[in-house]
């Protein structure tokens, strides 16, 4: 019995068409996802260039060249005796100091979990993994209740202390320590008489540095964008970070529509430090190590 077969060229052509179709569909999905992420930012940039009258009478992604951006920036910086500047400094304090301390603590914890054998190590690591699964917003109320018992709510410490321990940062630091710190180097250092603290500071941290930059970026963005914790902990407007400050400004804009342009301009200014940080630290990223950590 004869079996009909398609020519080899026809099969190859069909395979190319299938591959091309899949490539186009994948590209279309990526384009839609990119537009979903970029369009809100684009609108914020263009809306901040418009005056209040232009913002409420027309809707377009075209920027205005009538001096609206300069006027909006002056209104933003002059609002309530320049409280926006305090919000920026507060956010830099929370994100800068909080992230540096978090990275140091996470690096030490991850290094210890990766390079030392001690009783309960695996149990501690499993508890940390369980902590990764708990969203930070679920811990905001318990943290408030705990800190209120020691009368620390309403202070800068009430926002800084809860952010110092990050289970995800500790997990990544352990992965980075396992991948980048050879045990042989540590053993050689011990033979030469180096103490464990010196080995961690002089050897471990330096070898883990590329991975710790990734930890720094992730933690900095998380603290910079944190809203619920400072919203619950702080009541003094002069101690607000940008997220809570802009939220309070937006609430006042419900009765004063002119404040909407001020809020939009403030949102634009609040994004700029993150963009600068990513551009400056981009060459230090180690996404391949991060991908391995997420799979480990």
C-alpha positions as CSV (number, residue, x, y, z in Angstrom):
1,X,0.0,0.0,0.0
2,X,1.4,3.4,-1.0
3,X,1.8,6.0,1.6
4,X,1.5,9.7,0.6
5,X,4.2,11.9,1.9
6,X,4.7,15.6,1.6
7,X,7.8,16.9,-0.1
8,X,10.7,17.8,2.1
9,X,10.6,21.4,0.9
10,X,6.9,21.6,1.8
11,X,7.5,20.3,5.3
12,X,10.4,22.7,5.8
13,X,8.3,25.6,4.5
14,X,5.4,24.7,6.9
15,X,7.9,24.5,9.8
16,X,9.2,28.0,9.0
17,X,5.7,29.4,8.8
18,X,4.8,27.8,12.2
19,X,8.0,29.2,13.7
20,X,7.3,32.6,12.2
21,X,3.8,32.6,13.5
22,X,4.9,31.7,17.0
23,X,7.6,34.4,16.9
24,X,5.0,37.0,15.8
25,X,2.6,36.0,18.5
26,X,5.3,36.2,21.2
27,X,6.4,39.6,19.9
28,X,2.8,40.8,20.0
29,X,2.5,39.7,23.6
30,X,5.8,41.4,24.6
31,X,4.7,44.6,22.8
32,X,1.4,44.7,24.7
33,X,3.2,44.0,28.0
34,X,5.7,46.8,27.3
35,X,2.9,49.3,26.4
36,X,1.1,48.3,29.6
37,X,4.2,49.2,31.6
38,X,5.3,52.3,29.6
39,X,2.0,54.1,28.9
40,X,1.3,55.1,32.6
41,X,4.9,56.5,32.9
42,X,4.6,58.3,29.6
43,X,1.3,59.9,30.7
44,X,2.8,61.0,34.0
45,X,5.7,62.7,32.1
46,X,3.4,64.5,29.6
47,X,0.8,65.4,32.2
48,X,3.4,67.0,34.5
49,X,4.1,69.5,31.7
50,X,0.5,70.7,31.6
51,X,-1.3,73.4,33.6
52,X,-4.4,72.5,35.6
53,X,-6.6,73.9,32.8
54,X,-4.9,71.9,30.1
55,X,-5.0,68.7,32.3
56,X,-8.8,68.8,32.8
57,X,-9.9,70.1,29.3
58,X,-7.8,67.8,27.1
59,X,-6.5,64.2,27.3
60,X,-3.5,63.4,25.1
61,X,0.0,62.0,25.4
62,X,1.5,65.1,23.7
63,X,3.5,67.3,26.1
64,X,2.7,71.0,26.7
65,X,5.2,73.7,26.0
66,X,3.4,76.5,27.8
67,X,5.7,76.4,30.8
68,X,3.4,74.1,32.8
69,X,6.3,71.9,34.0
70,X,8.2,74.8,35.6
71,X,5.1,76.2,37.2
72,X,4.2,72.7,38.6
73,X,7.7,72.2,40.0
74,X,7.6,75.6,41.8
75,X,4.1,74.8,43.2
76,X,5.4,71.4,44.3
77,X,8.5,72.7,46.1
78,X,6.6,75.6,47.7
79,X,3.7,73.5,48.9
80,X,3.2,73.7,52.7
81,X,6.5,75.5,53.3
82,X,8.5,73.0,51.2
83,X,7.3,69.8,52.9
84,X,8.0,67.9,49.7
85,X,11.7,68.3,50.2
86,X,11.3,66.7,53.7
87,X,9.5,63.8,52.1
88,X,12.3,63.3,49.7
89,X,14.9,63.3,52.5
90,X,12.8,61.0,54.6
91,X,12.5,58.5,51.7
92,X,16.3,58.7,51.1
93,X,16.8,58.0,54.8
94,X,14.5,55.0,54.9
95,X,15.6,53.5,51.6
96,X,19.3,54.4,51.8
97,X,20.1,53.6,55.4
98,X,17.6,50.8,55.6
99,X,18.9,49.1,52.4
100,X,22.6,49.3,53.4
101,X,21.9,47.8,56.8
102,X,19.6,45.1,55.2
103,X,22.3,44.2,52.7
104,X,24.9,43.9,55.4
105,X,22.7,41.8,57.7
106,X,21.5,39.6,54.8
107,X,25.1,39.1,53.5
108,X,26.2,38.0,57.0
109,X,23.2,35.7,57.4
110,X,23.5,34.2,53.9
111,X,27.3,33.7,54.3
112,X,26.8,31.9,57.6
113,X,24.1,29.6,56.2
114,X,26.2,28.8,53.2
115,X,29.6,28.3,54.8
116,X,29.1,27.1,58.3
117,X,27.8,23.8,59.7
118,X,25.8,24.2,62.9
119,X,22.8,22.7,64.7
120,X,19.5,23.8,63.3
121,X,20.9,25.4,60.1
122,X,18.5,23.7,57.7
123,X,15.5,24.4,60.1
124,X,16.5,28.1,60.1
125,X,16.8,28.2,56.3
126,X,13.3,26.6,56.0
127,X,11.9,29.2,58.3
128,X,13.5,31.9,56.1
129,X,12.0,30.3,53.0
130,X,8.6,30.3,54.7
131,X,9.1,34.0,55.4
132,X,9.6,34.7,51.7
133,X,6.1,33.4,51.1
134,X,4.5,35.9,53.5
135,X,3.7,39.3,51.9
136,X,5.1,42.3,53.9
137,X,1.7,43.9,54.0
138,X,0.4,41.1,56.1
139,X,3.1,41.9,58.7
140,X,2.4,45.6,59.0
141,X,-0.3,45.4,61.7
142,X,1.6,42.9,63.9
143,X,4.7,45.0,63.6
144,X,2.7,48.1,64.6
145,X,1.3,46.3,67.7
146,X,4.8,45.1,68.7
147,X,6.4,48.5,68.3
148,X,3.5,50.3,70.0
149,X,4.3,48.2,73.1
150,X,7.8,49.7,73.3
151,X,6.5,53.2,72.4
152,X,8.4,53.4,69.1
153,X,5.6,54.1,66.7
154,X,5.7,57.6,65.2
155,X,9.5,57.6,65.0
156,X,11.9,56.9,62.1
157,X,12.9,53.6,63.8
158,X,9.3,52.3,63.4
159,X,9.9,52.2,59.7
160,X,13.6,51.4,59.6
161,X,13.6,48.4,62.0
162,X,11.0,46.2,60.3
163,X,12.8,46.6,57.0
164,X,16.2,45.4,58.3
165,X,15.3,41.7,58.1
166,X,14.4,40.6,54.6
167,X,13.9,36.8,54.1
168,X,14.2,37.1,50.3
169,X,17.5,39.0,50.6
170,X,18.9,36.5,53.0
171,X,17.9,33.7,50.7
172,X,19.6,35.4,47.7
173,X,22.7,36.1,49.8
174,X,23.0,32.4,50.7
175,X,22.8,31.5,47.0
176,X,25.4,34.1,46.1
177,X,27.7,32.9,48.9
178,X,27.5,29.3,47.8
179,X,28.2,30.3,44.2
180,X,30.9,32.8,44.6
181,X,32.9,32.1,47.8
182,X,35.1,29.0,47.4
183,X,35.5,27.0,50.6
184,X,39.2,26.4,49.7
185,X,40.0,30.2,49.9
186,X,38.4,30.3,53.4
187,X,40.4,27.2,54.5
188,X,43.6,28.8,53.3
189,X,42.8,32.0,55.2
190,X,42.1,30.0,58.4
191,X,45.5,28.3,58.0
192,X,47.2,31.7,57.7
193,X,45.5,32.7,61.0
194,X,42.7,34.9,59.7
195,X,39.6,35.1,62.0
196,X,36.1,34.4,60.8
197,X,35.1,38.0,60.9
198,X,38.1,39.1,58.9
199,X,37.4,36.3,56.3
200,X,33.8,37.5,56.0
201,X,34.7,41.2,55.7
202,X,37.8,40.8,53.4
203,X,37.0,37.8,51.4
204,X,33.3,36.9,51.6
205,X,31.9,40.4,51.0
206,X,34.2,41.2,48.2
207,X,33.4,38.0,46.3
208,X,29.7,38.4,46.9
209,X,29.7,42.0,45.9
210,X,28.2,41.6,42.4
211,X,25.3,39.6,43.8
212,X,24.8,42.0,46.7
213,X,24.3,44.8,44.2
214,X,21.3,43.0,43.0
215,X,20.1,42.5,46.5
216,X,20.6,46.3,47.1
217,X,18.6,47.2,44.1
218,X,15.7,44.9,44.9
219,X,15.6,46.1,48.6
220,X,16.0,49.8,47.7
221,X,13.1,49.7,45.3
222,X,10.9,47.8,47.8
223,X,11.6,50.3,50.6
224,X,11.3,53.3,48.3
225,X,7.9,52.2,47.2
226,X,6.7,51.0,50.6
227,X,3.4,52.6,51.6
228,X,1.5,50.5,54.1
229,X,4.2,50.4,56.9
230,X,4.9,54.1,57.1
231,X,1.2,54.9,56.6
232,X,0.4,52.9,59.7
233,X,3.5,53.9,61.8
234,X,3.8,57.6,61.2
235,X,1.3,60.4,61.8
236,X,3.5,63.5,61.6
237,X,3.3,64.9,58.0
238,X,6.9,66.1,58.2
239,X,8.1,62.5,58.7
240,X,6.2,61.1,55.8
241,X,8.0,59.3,52.9
242,X,7.1,60.2,49.3
243,X,4.5,57.5,49.0
244,X,2.5,58.6,52.0
245,X,3.1,62.3,51.4
246,X,1.8,62.1,47.8
247,X,-1.2,60.0,49.0
248,X,-2.1,62.7,51.5
249,X,-1.7,65.4,48.8
250,X,-3.9,63.4,46.5
251,X,-6.6,63.2,49.2
252,X,-6.5,67.0,49.6
253,X,-6.7,67.3,45.8
254,X,-10.3,65.9,46.0
255,X,-11.4,69.3,47.3
256,X,-8.7,71.3,45.4
257,X,-8.5,70.1,41.8
258,X,-5.5,72.4,41.2
259,X,-3.4,70.1,43.4
260,X,-3.7,67.2,40.9
261,X,-1.0,68.7,38.7
262,X,1.2,69.0,41.8
263,X,0.6,65.4,42.7
264,X,1.5,64.2,39.2
265,X,4.7,66.3,39.2
266,X,5.6,64.8,42.6
267,X,5.1,61.3,41.2
268,X,7.4,62.1,38.3
269,X,10.1,63.5,40.6
270,X,9.8,60.4,42.9
271,X,10.5,58.0,40.0
272,X,13.6,59.8,38.8
273,X,16.0,58.6,41.6
274,X,15.0,55.0,40.9
275,X,15.8,55.4,37.2
276,X,19.1,57.0,38.0
277,X,20.0,54.2,40.4
278,X,19.2,51.5,37.8
279,X,21.2,53.2,35.1
280,X,24.3,53.7,37.4
281,X,24.3,50.2,38.8
282,X,23.2,48.4,35.6
283,X,26.7,47.2,34.8
284,X,27.0,45.5,38.2
285,X,23.9,43.3,37.7
286,X,24.3,39.6,37.7
287,X,21.0,38.4,36.4
288,X,22.4,34.9,35.6
289,X,23.2,34.4,39.3
290,X,19.8,35.7,40.3
291,X,18.1,33.3,37.9
292,X,20.1,30.4,39.4
293,X,19.1,31.6,42.8
294,X,15.4,31.6,42.0
295,X,15.7,28.1,40.6
296,X,17.7,26.7,43.5
